[in-house]
Amino acid sequence: MHEGDFFREATLRICGSLEIEKALWDCFMYLRGYIPADRIYFNVYDPGVGISEIIAKADIGGGELTSIKTIVPPDTRRLIEERIPNPQTQGVLIVDRIGDDSLLGPLLKDIAQPDAAFMAFAPKPEWNLFASIIVINHTGAKYSEEQVRLFSLLSEPFAIAFSNYLRYREVLRLKDILADDKQ
C-alpha cells in the first residue's frame, strides 16, 4: 500500500461528514484493513475540571455520539499532564496492555478489557483541549511500527475533523437558542 493512497482514502473518510459519528465509523471501517482495531473513540480531557469525556465512538456495528464522562482524581490528573507527550510533537501514545498501565488501566476500565492494546494521538495545540483519538484492539496484538506510522499520518485530518465538529456543534447549539428565543 502506498502511503499517499492510505492517507488520501482515510482523510476522505475522516473529513467526509460533519456528523462526527458517521465520519468516525467510515474511517474506522477503512482503518481496520491496516490496523488492528475493535473500536475507535474521540475523547476530550479538560484539565481545568479534571473530566475526561468520550464524545463519539465507532465499532463494527456503527458510529454514535455519546457522552461517557470520567472524573479524574487529582493524583491521576498530575500523571496525565506529565505523561502526555509534548503538544508540539506529532507523537502517538502506545500501550501494549491496558491492564498493566497504572494510568490508563483505571481510566479506560469501562471501555476496554485489561488485555487490550491502545494507541492514541498526542494532543495538538490548535485543539485547545487535551483531545485524543483512541484506537483499541482486544486481540492482544501489539501495534507494529508500520501501523503506528500509518496511524500517525492521520493526525492532521483528525485535527481538522475534530475542529470542524466542535464548530458544527456550536452552530447547532446557537441555532437551538435562536429557535427558543423566537418562540
C-alpha positions as protocol buffer text, in pm:
chain_id: "A"
residue {
  index: 1
  type: MET
  ca { x: 0 y: 0 z: 0 }
}
residue {
  index: 2
  type: HIS
  ca { x: 133 y: 338 z: -98 }
}
residue {
  index: 3
  type: GLU
  ca { x: 141 y: 583 z: 193 }
}
residue {
  index: 4
  type: GLY
  ca { x: -21 y: 859 z: -15 }
}
residue {
  index: 5
  type: ASP
  ca { x: -314 y: 635 z: -112 }
}
residue {
  index: 6
  type: PHE
  ca { x: -371 y: 537 z: 251 }
}
residue {
  index: 7
  type: PHE
  ca { x: -359 y: 900 z: 363 }
}
residue {
  index: 8
  type: ARG
  ca { x: -597 y: 1017 z: 89 }
}
residue {
  index: 9
  type: GLU
  ca { x: -854 y: 742 z: 146 }
}
residue {
  index: 10
  type: ALA
  ca { x: -850 y: 776 z: 525 }
}
residue {
  index: 11
  type: THR
  ca { x: -871 y: 1157 z: 504 }
}
residue {
  index: 12
  type: LEU
  ca { x: -1173 y: 1140 z: 272 }
}
residue {
  index: 13
  type: ARG
  ca { x: -1347 y: 924 z: 530 }
}
residue {
  index: 14
  type: ILE
  ca { x: -1242 y: 1127 z: 835 }
}
residue {
  index: 15
  type: CYS
  ca { x: -1345 y: 1460 z: 682 }
}
residue {
  index: 16
  type: GLY
  ca { x: -1639 y: 1324 z: 481 }
}
residue {
  index: 17
  type: SER
  ca { x: -1916 y: 1432 z: 718 }
}
residue {
  index: 18
  type: LEU
  ca { x: -1984 y: 1695 z: 983 }
}
residue {
  index: 19
  type: GLU
  ca { x: -2171 y: 1423 z: 1171 }
}
residue {
  index: 20
  type: ILE
  ca { x: -1864 y: 1301 z: 1355 }
}
residue {
  index: 21
  type: GLU
  ca { x: -2013 y: 963 z: 1441 }
}
residue {
  index: 22
  type: LYS
  ca { x: -2060 y: 885 z: 1069 }
}
residue {
  index: 23
  type: ALA
  ca { x: -1713 y: 1008 z: 976 }
}
residue {
  index: 24
  type: LEU
  ca { x: -1557 y: 815 z: 1264 }
}
residue {
  index: 25
  type: TRP
  ca { x: -1731 y: 493 z: 1165 }
}
residue {
  index: 26
  type: ASP
  ca { x: -1640 y: 529 z: 798 }
}
residue {
  index: 27
  type: CYS
  ca { x: -1276 y: 590 z: 891 }
}
residue {
  index: 28
  type: PHE
  ca { x: -1280 y: 304 z: 1142 }
}
residue {
  index: 29
  type: MET
  ca { x: -1402 y: 59 z: 878 }
}
residue {
  index: 30
  type: TYR
  ca { x: -1120 y: 167 z: 647 }
}
residue {
  index: 31
  type: LEU
  ca { x: -850 y: 159 z: 917 }
}
residue {
  index: 32
  type: ARG
  ca { x: -942 y: -198 z: 1014 }
}
residue {
  index: 33
  type: GLY
  ca { x: -788 y: -313 z: 688 }
}
residue {
  index: 34
  type: TYR
  ca { x: -447 y: -183 z: 801 }
}
residue {
  index: 35
  type: ILE
  ca { x: -450 y: -152 z: 1180 }
}
residue {
  index: 36
  type: PRO
  ca { x: -596 y: -398 z: 1433 }
}
residue {
  index: 37
  type: ALA
  ca { x: -898 y: -216 z: 1576 }
}
residue {
  index: 38
  type: ASP
  ca { x: -1213 y: -315 z: 1759 }
}
residue {
  index: 39
  type: ARG
  ca { x: -1316 y: 40 z: 1850 }
}
residue {
  index: 40
  type: ILE
  ca { x: -1219 y: 399 z: 1791 }
}
residue {
  index: 41
  type: TYR
  ca { x: -1307 y: 695 z: 2015 }
}
residue {
  index: 42
  type: PHE
  ca { x: -1295 y: 1074 z: 2008 }
}
residue {
  index: 43
  type: ASN
  ca { x: -1206 y: 1179 z: 2362 }
}
residue {
  index: 44
  type: VAL
  ca { x: -1156 y: 1517 z: 2528 }
}
residue {
  index: 45
  type: TYR
  ca { x: -995 y: 1584 z: 2863 }
}
residue {
  index: 46
  type: ASP
  ca { x: -1044 y: 1915 z: 3039 }
}
residue {
  index: 47
  type: PRO
  ca { x: -755 y: 1960 z: 3283 }
}
residue {
  index: 48
  type: GLY
  ca { x: -930 y: 2259 z: 3442 }
}
residue {
  index: 49
  type: VAL
  ca { x: -1215 y: 2048 z: 3581 }
}
residue {
  index: 50
  type: GLY
  ca { x: -1048 y: 1707 z: 3562 }
}
residue {
  index: 51
  type: ILE
  ca { x: -1308 y: 1537 z: 3345 }
}
residue {
  index: 52
  type: SER
  ca { x: -1238 y: 1304 z: 3055 }
}
residue {
  index: 53
  type: GLU
  ca { x: -1527 y: 1260 z: 2810 }
}
residue {
  index: 54
  type: ILE
  ca { x: -1572 y: 1029 z: 2515 }
}
residue {
  index: 55
  type: ILE
  ca { x: -1787 y: 1228 z: 2271 }
}
residue {
  index: 56
  type: ALA
  ca { x: -1809 y: 979 z: 1984 }
}
residue {
  index: 57
  type: LYS
  ca { x: -1723 y: 616 z: 1924 }
}
residue {
  index: 58
  type: ALA
  ca { x: -1735 y: 363 z: 1645 }
}
residue {
  index: 59
  type: ASP
  ca { x: -1711 y: -12 z: 1620 }
}
residue {
  index: 60
  type: ILE
  ca { x: -1814 y: -276 z: 1368 }
}
residue {
  index: 61
  type: GLY
  ca { x: -2181 y: -203 z: 1445 }
}
residue {
  index: 62
  type: GLY
  ca { x: -2162 y: 167 z: 1354 }
}
residue {
  index: 63
  type: GLY
  ca { x: -2078 y: 505 z: 1497 }
}
residue {
  index: 64
  type: GLU
  ca { x: -2259 y: 702 z: 1763 }
}
residue {
  index: 65
  type: LEU
  ca { x: -2241 y: 1024 z: 1958 }
}
residue {
  index: 66
  type: THR
  ca { x: -2202 y: 957 z: 2325 }
}
residue {
  index: 67
  type: SER
  ca { x: -2109 y: 1125 z: 2648 }
}
residue {
  index: 68
  type: ILE
  ca { x: -1910 y: 893 z: 2869 }
}
residue {
  index: 69
  type: LYS
  ca { x: -1759 y: 1114 z: 3138 }
}
residue {
  index: 70
  type: THR
  ca { x: -1495 y: 1008 z: 3385 }
}
residue {
  index: 71
  type: ILE
  ca { x: -1395 y: 1225 z: 3679 }
}
residue {
  index: 72
  type: VAL
  ca { x: -1019 y: 1203 z: 3704 }
}
residue {
  index: 73
  type: PRO
  ca { x: -875 y: 1210 z: 4058 }
}
residue {
  index: 74
  type: PRO
  ca { x: -617 y: 1485 z: 4126 }
}
residue {
  index: 75
  type: ASP
  ca { x: -320 y: 1245 z: 4151 }
}
residue {
  index: 76
  type: THR
  ca { x: -414 y: 1087 z: 3817 }
}
residue {
  index: 77
  type: ARG
  ca { x: -456 y: 1435 z: 3664 }
}
residue {
  index: 78
  type: ARG
  ca { x: -95 y: 1512 z: 3752 }
}
residue {
  index: 79
  type: LEU
  ca { x: 16 y: 1185 z: 3593 }
}
residue {
  index: 80
  type: ILE
  ca { x: -181 y: 1262 z: 3275 }
}
residue {
  index: 81
  type: GLU
  ca { x: -27 y: 1604 z: 3239 }
}
residue {
  index: 82
  type: GLU
  ca { x: 322 y: 1464 z: 3299 }
}
residue {
  index: 83
  type: ARG
  ca { x: 273 y: 1172 z: 3062 }
}
residue {
  index: 84
  type: ILE
  ca { x: 104 y: 1343 z: 2771 }
}
residue {
  index: 85
  type: PRO
  ca { x: 368 y: 1397 z: 2505 }
}
residue {
  index: 86
  type: ASN
  ca { x: 476 y: 1749 z: 2423 }
}
residue {
  index: 87
  type: PRO
  ca { x: 190 y: 1909 z: 2223 }
}
residue {
  index: 88
  type: GLN
  ca { x: 446 y: 2040 z: 1974 }
}
residue {
  index: 89
  type: THR
  ca { x: 525 y: 1684 z: 1865 }
}
residue {
  index: 90
  type: GLN
  ca { x: 317 y: 1457 z: 1647 }
}
residue {
  index: 91
  type: GLY
  ca { x: 364 y: 1162 z: 1881 }
}
residue {
  index: 92
  type: VAL
  ca { x: 146 y: 858 z: 1922 }
}
residue {
  index: 93
  type: LEU
  ca { x: 99 y: 711 z: 2267 }
}
residue {
  index: 94
  type: ILE
  ca { x: 109 y: 329 z: 2258 }
}
residue {
  index: 95
  type: VAL
  ca { x: 24 y: 86 z: 2537 }
}
residue {
  index: 96
  type: ASP
  ca { x: 55 y: -287 z: 2466 }
}
residue {
  index: 97
  type: ARG
  ca { x: -170 y: -399 z: 2753 }
}
residue {
  index: 98
  type: ILE
  ca { x: -403 y: -150 z: 2919 }
}
residue {
  index: 99
  type: GLY
  ca { x: -436 y: -359 z: 3237 }
}
residue {
  index: 100
  type: ASP
  ca { x: -62 y: -326 z: 3302 }
}
residue {
  index: 101
  type: ASP
  ca { x: -71 y: 51 z: 3273 }
}
residue {
  index: 102
  type: SER
  ca { x: -119 y: 225 z: 3608 }
}
residue {
  index: 103
  type: LEU
  ca { x: -267 y: 537 z: 3447 }
}
residue {
  index: 104
  type: LEU
  ca { x: -477 y: 409 z: 3158 }
}
residue {
  index: 105
  type: GLY
  ca { x: -597 y: 89 z: 3321 }
}
residue {
  index: 106
  type: PRO
  ca { x: -825 y: 270 z: 3569 }
}
residue {
  index: 107
  type: LEU
  ca { x: -926 y: 543 z: 3321 }
}
residue {
  index: 108
  type: LEU
  ca { x: -1027 y: 303 z: 3043 }
}
residue {
  index: 109
  type: LYS
  ca { x: -1170 y: 19 z: 3251 }
}
residue {
  index: 110
  type: ASP
  ca { x: -1526 y: 98 z: 3135 }
}
residue {
  index: 111
  type: ILE
  ca { x: -1442 y: 83 z: 2764 }
}
residue {
  index: 112
  type: ALA
  ca { x: -1160 y: -169 z: 2728 }
}
residue {
  index: 113
  type: GLN
  ca { x: -1060 y: -510 z: 2857 }
}
residue {
  index: 114
  type: PRO
  ca { x: -731 y: -534 z: 3052 }
}
residue {
  index: 115
  type: ASP
  ca { x: -560 y: -727 z: 2767 }
}
residue {
  index: 116
  type: ALA
  ca { x: -646 y: -465 z: 2504 }
}
residue {
  index: 117
  type: ALA
  ca { x: -380 y: -267 z: 2320 }
}
residue {
  index: 118
  type: PHE
  ca { x: -422 y: 109 z: 2294 }
}
residue {
  index: 119
  type: MET
  ca { x: -298 y: 375 z: 2054 }
}
residue {
  index: 120
  type: ALA
  ca { x: -381 y: 747 z: 2067 }
}
residue {
  index: 121
  type: PHE
  ca { x: -264 y: 1076 z: 1921 }
}
residue {
  index: 122
  type: ALA
  ca { x: -93 y: 1329 z: 2140 }
}
residue {
  index: 123
  type: PRO
  ca { x: -294 y: 1647 z: 2189 }
}
residue {
  index: 124
  type: LYS
  ca { x: -244 y: 1927 z: 1939 }
}
residue {
  index: 125
  type: PRO
  ca { x: -223 y: 2295 z: 2040 }
}
residue {
  index: 126
  type: GLU
  ca { x: -492 y: 2403 z: 1793 }
}
residue {
  index: 127
  type: TRP
  ca { x: -746 y: 2171 z: 1954 }
}
residue {
  index: 128
  type: ASN
  ca { x: -743 y: 2395 z: 2265 }
}
residue {
  index: 129
  type: LEU
  ca { x: -813 y: 2084 z: 2472 }
}
residue {
  index: 130
  type: PHE
  ca { x: -639 y: 1762 z: 2555 }
}
residue {
  index: 131
  type: ALA
  ca { x: -823 y: 1576 z: 2282 }
}
residue {
  index: 132
  type: SER
  ca { x: -734 y: 1233 z: 2159 }
}
residue {
  index: 133
  type: ILE
  ca { x: -832 y: 980 z: 1902 }
}
residue {
  index: 134
  type: ILE
  ca { x: -808 y: 639 z: 2064 }
}
residue {
  index: 135
  type: VAL
  ca { x: -787 y: 306 z: 1881 }
}
residue {
  index: 136
  type: ILE
  ca { x: -831 y: -10 z: 2089 }
}
residue {
  index: 137
  type: ASN
  ca { x: -791 y: -372 z: 1987 }
}
residue {
  index: 138
  type: HIS
  ca { x: -882 y: -665 z: 2209 }
}
residue {
  index: 139
  type: THR
  ca { x: -695 y: -929 z: 2008 }
}
residue {
  index: 140
  type: GLY
  ca { x: -384 y: -897 z: 2220 }
}
residue {
  index: 141
  type: ALA
  ca { x: -189 y: -794 z: 1908 }
}
residue {
  index: 142
  type: LYS
  ca { x: 73 y: -529 z: 1967 }
}
residue {
  index: 143
  type: TYR
  ca { x: 86 y: -244 z: 1720 }
}
residue {
  index: 144
  type: SER
  ca { x: 376 y: -267 z: 1478 }
}
residue {
  index: 145
  type: GLU
  ca { x: 598 y: 25 z: 1384 }
}
residue {
  index: 146
  type: GLU
  ca { x: 430 y: 33 z: 1041 }
}
residue {
  index: 147
  type: GLN
  ca { x: 81 y: 50 z: 1195 }
}
residue {
  index: 148
  type: VAL
  ca { x: 190 y: 331 z: 1429 }
}
residue {
  index: 149
  type: ARG
  ca { x: 344 y: 516 z: 1133 }
}
residue {
  index: 150
  type: LEU
  ca { x: 23 y: 484 z: 929 }
}
residue {
  index: 151
  type: PHE
  ca { x: -189 y: 599 z: 1223 }
}
residue {
  index: 152
  type: SER
  ca { x: 41 y: 896 z: 1285 }
}
residue {
  index: 153
  type: LEU
  ca { x: -16 y: 1014 z: 926 }
}
residue {
  index: 154
  type: LEU
  ca { x: -377 y: 1087 z: 1020 }
}
residue {
  index: 155
  type: SER
  ca { x: -306 y: 1339 z: 1295 }
}
residue {
  index: 156
  type: GLU
  ca { x: -385 y: 1644 z: 1080 }
}
residue {
  index: 157
  type: PRO
  ca { x: -705 y: 1504 z: 921 }
}
residue {
  index: 158
  type: PHE
  ca { x: -834 y: 1403 z: 1266 }
}
residue {
  index: 159
  type: ALA
  ca { x: -749 y: 1750 z: 1399 }
}
residue {
  index: 160
  type: ILE
  ca { x: -945 y: 1909 z: 1112 }
}
residue {
  index: 161
  type: ALA
  ca { x: -1243 y: 1678 z: 1162 }
}
residue {
  index: 162
  type: PHE
  ca { x: -1243 y: 1739 z: 1537 }
}
residue {
  index: 163
  type: SER
  ca { x: -1221 y: 2115 z: 1495 }
}
residue {
  index: 164
  type: ASN
  ca { x: -1498 y: 2113 z: 1233 }
}
residue {
  index: 165
  type: TYR
  ca { x: -1719 y: 1901 z: 1457 }
}
residue {
  index: 166
  type: LEU
  ca { x: -1676 y: 2133 z: 1755 }
}
residue {
  index: 167
  type: ARG
  ca { x: -1767 y: 2433 z: 1539 }
}
residue {
  index: 168
  type: TYR
  ca { x: -2064 y: 2248 z: 1388 }
}
residue {
  index: 169
  type: ARG
  ca { x: -2183 y: 2153 z: 1738 }
}
residue {
  index: 170
  type: GLU
  ca { x: -2161 y: 2518 z: 1847 }
}
residue {
  index: 171
  type: VAL
  ca { x: -2361 y: 2631 z: 1540 }
}
residue {
  index: 172
  type: LEU
  ca { x: -2632 y: 2377 z: 1625 }
}
residue {
  index: 173
  type: ARG
  ca { x: -2637 y: 2496 z: 1987 }
}
residue {
  index: 174
  type: LEU
  ca { x: -2675 y: 2859 z: 1879 }
}
residue {
  index: 175
  type: LYS
  ca { x: -2945 y: 2761 z: 1630 }
}
residue {
  index: 176
  type: ASP
  ca { x: -3141 y: 2596 z: 1912 }
}
residue {
  index: 177
  type: ILE
  ca { x: -3103 y: 2906 z: 2129 }
}
residue {
  index: 178
  type: LEU
  ca { x: -3232 y: 3126 z: 1847 }
}
residue {
  index: 179
  type: ALA
  ca { x: -3526 y: 2895 z: 1786 }
}
residue {
  index: 180
  type: ASP
  ca { x: -3614 y: 2907 z: 2157 }
}
residue {
  index: 181
  type: ASP
  ca { x: -3586 y: 3288 z: 2161 }
}
residue {
  index: 182
  type: LYS
  ca { x: -3806 y: 3313 z: 1852 }
}
residue {
  index: 183
  type: GLN
  ca { x: -4083 y: 3112 z: 2022 }
}
